[in-house]
């Protein structure tokens, strides 16, 4: 996680504040922890851009309600995610812009202190919530991340919609 945090900080400092953060910026500043030109790069560009704009809108005065924002939540959720199983190679659709990638599905237990229980128990999101057998990808079953394993380097290549849904739920809990 240290490499990811360091690279995100470099990204936020390295991209001029007067322009949006692009996936190409993520490729430049986060190459050790994020697969360039990947779903993760696209998500991180969006989340980092949102975090930067939220930071500019805060005054930091005393008594203010602190809203963590999606970048802080992303970092925390990645930190609290524990590998629970492997779902095999992620099957890209023919013609997908990511078809040249070989990413592995890692099912991740999210240690959230129970905050996400309503999300995990929601039958519209999980049918039902369960850890699939090793080697098999199942959607709407368990949160997962996509990783590229190139020798000694493990890089994040994507956030499964089930895992991204957990991030979205945590972000929304801030406003309830």
C-alpha positions as CSV (number, residue, x, y, z in Angstrom):
1,X,0.0,0.0,0.0
2,X,2.9,2.3,0.6
3,X,3.9,2.4,-3.1
4,X,0.2,3.1,-4.1
5,X,-0.1,6.0,-1.6
6,X,3.3,7.5,-2.6
7,X,2.3,7.3,-6.3
8,X,-1.1,8.9,-5.7
9,X,0.5,11.7,-3.8
10,X,3.0,12.2,-6.7
11,X,0.1,12.2,-9.1
12,X,-1.8,14.8,-7.1
13,X,1.3,17.1,-6.9
14,X,2.5,16.4,-10.4
15,X,-0.6,17.2,-12.4
16,X,-1.1,20.9,-12.6
17,X,-4.1,22.0,-10.6
18,X,-5.7,23.9,-13.5
19,X,-6.3,20.7,-15.5
20,X,-8.2,17.5,-15.0
21,X,-6.3,14.3,-14.1
22,X,-6.3,11.9,-17.0
23,X,-5.7,8.1,-17.2
24,X,-2.4,9.0,-19.0
25,X,-1.3,10.9,-15.9
26,X,-2.1,7.8,-13.8
27,X,0.1,5.8,-16.2
28,X,2.9,8.3,-15.7
29,X,2.8,8.7,-12.0
30,X,1.4,5.4,-10.8
31,X,3.2,2.9,-13.1
32,X,4.4,0.6,-10.2
33,X,1.0,0.1,-8.6
34,X,-1.6,0.6,-11.4
35,X,-1.7,-1.1,-14.8
36,X,-1.4,1.7,-17.4
37,X,-4.4,2.1,-19.8
38,X,-6.6,-0.1,-17.5
39,X,-10.0,0.2,-15.8
40,X,-8.1,1.0,-12.6
41,X,-6.3,3.9,-14.3
42,X,-9.6,5.3,-15.5
43,X,-11.2,4.9,-12.1
44,X,-8.2,6.4,-10.2
45,X,-8.1,9.4,-12.6
46,X,-11.8,10.1,-11.9
47,X,-11.5,9.6,-8.1
48,X,-8.3,11.6,-7.8
49,X,-9.8,14.5,-9.8
50,X,-12.9,14.4,-7.6
51,X,-10.8,14.4,-4.4
52,X,-8.7,17.4,-5.7
53,X,-11.8,19.4,-6.5
54,X,-13.4,18.6,-3.1
55,X,-10.2,19.6,-1.3
56,X,-10.3,23.0,-3.0
57,X,-13.9,23.6,-1.9
58,X,-13.1,23.0,1.8
59,X,-12.2,25.9,4.1
60,X,-10.7,23.7,6.8
61,X,-12.2,25.9,9.5
62,X,-12.8,24.5,13.0
63,X,-16.1,22.7,13.6
64,X,-16.5,21.7,10.0
65,X,-17.9,18.2,9.3
66,X,-15.1,16.2,7.8
67,X,-16.0,14.4,4.6
68,X,-13.3,11.9,3.5
69,X,-14.1,11.8,-0.1
70,X,-13.7,8.9,-2.5
71,X,-9.9,9.0,-2.7
72,X,-9.5,8.6,1.1
73,X,-12.2,5.9,1.1
74,X,-10.5,4.1,-1.9
75,X,-7.2,4.0,0.1
76,X,-8.9,2.8,3.2
77,X,-11.0,0.2,1.4
78,X,-7.9,-1.1,-0.4
79,X,-6.1,-1.3,2.9
80,X,-8.9,-3.2,4.5
81,X,-9.4,-5.6,1.7
82,X,-8.1,-9.1,2.4
83,X,-7.5,-11.7,-0.4
84,X,-10.0,-14.5,0.0
85,X,-9.9,-16.4,-3.2
86,X,-8.9,-16.4,-6.9
87,X,-11.5,-16.3,-9.7
88,X,-9.1,-17.0,-12.5
89,X,-8.3,-14.9,-15.5
90,X,-10.8,-12.0,-16.2
91,X,-12.5,-12.7,-19.5
92,X,-12.4,-9.7,-21.7
93,X,-15.0,-9.4,-24.4
94,X,-13.7,-9.6,-28.0
95,X,-13.0,-6.2,-29.3
96,X,-12.6,-4.7,-25.8
97,X,-10.0,-1.9,-25.5
98,X,-8.6,-4.0,-22.6
99,X,-8.4,-7.3,-24.6
100,X,-4.6,-7.4,-24.5
101,X,-4.5,-7.5,-20.7
102,X,-4.3,-10.7,-18.7
103,X,-5.7,-9.8,-15.3
104,X,-6.6,-12.2,-12.5
105,X,-9.7,-11.9,-10.4
106,X,-8.9,-11.7,-6.7
107,X,-11.9,-12.0,-4.4
108,X,-11.5,-9.6,-1.5
109,X,-13.0,-9.7,2.0
110,X,-13.7,-6.2,3.0
111,X,-13.1,-5.6,6.8
112,X,-15.5,-2.7,7.2
113,X,-16.7,-3.2,10.8
114,X,-20.2,-4.0,9.6
115,X,-20.9,-0.8,7.8
116,X,-21.5,-2.6,4.5
117,X,-23.7,-5.4,5.8
118,X,-26.8,-3.9,4.2
119,X,-25.0,-3.7,0.9
120,X,-23.8,-7.3,1.1
121,X,-27.2,-8.5,2.1
122,X,-29.0,-6.6,-0.7
123,X,-30.4,-9.3,-3.1
124,X,-30.3,-6.7,-6.0
125,X,-26.5,-6.5,-5.6
126,X,-25.6,-10.0,-4.5
127,X,-27.4,-13.2,-5.5
128,X,-26.5,-14.3,-2.8
129,X,-23.4,-12.9,-1.2
130,X,-20.9,-15.8,-1.1
131,X,-17.3,-16.6,-2.0
132,X,-17.3,-18.5,-5.3
133,X,-15.1,-21.6,-5.7
134,X,-11.4,-20.9,-6.6
135,X,-10.8,-20.5,-10.3
136,X,-14.3,-19.4,-11.1
137,X,-15.5,-15.8,-11.7
138,X,-19.0,-15.2,-10.6
139,X,-20.6,-11.8,-10.8
140,X,-22.9,-10.5,-8.1
141,X,-21.4,-12.9,-5.6
142,X,-18.4,-11.3,-3.8
143,X,-16.3,-8.1,-4.2
144,X,-13.3,-8.5,-6.3
145,X,-10.3,-6.6,-7.7
146,X,-8.4,-7.3,-10.9
147,X,-4.6,-7.6,-10.7
148,X,-1.8,-8.0,-13.2
149,X,1.0,-10.3,-11.8
150,X,4.2,-9.6,-13.7
151,X,6.8,-11.6,-11.8
152,X,7.6,-9.8,-8.5
153,X,5.3,-6.9,-9.4
154,X,1.6,-6.9,-8.5
155,X,-0.4,-4.0,-10.1
156,X,-4.1,-3.1,-9.8
157,X,-5.8,-3.4,-13.1
158,X,-9.5,-2.9,-12.2
159,X,-12.2,-2.7,-9.6
160,X,-15.0,-5.2,-10.0
161,X,-18.4,-3.6,-9.9
162,X,-19.2,-5.4,-6.7
163,X,-16.1,-4.0,-5.0
164,X,-16.7,-0.5,-6.5
165,X,-20.3,-0.7,-5.2
166,X,-18.8,-1.1,-1.7
167,X,-16.8,2.1,-2.3
168,X,-19.9,3.9,-3.5
169,X,-21.9,2.7,-0.5
170,X,-19.2,3.9,2.0
171,X,-19.1,7.3,0.2
172,X,-22.9,7.6,0.5
173,X,-22.9,6.7,4.2
174,X,-21.0,10.0,4.8
175,X,-24.1,12.0,3.8
176,X,-26.7,10.1,5.8
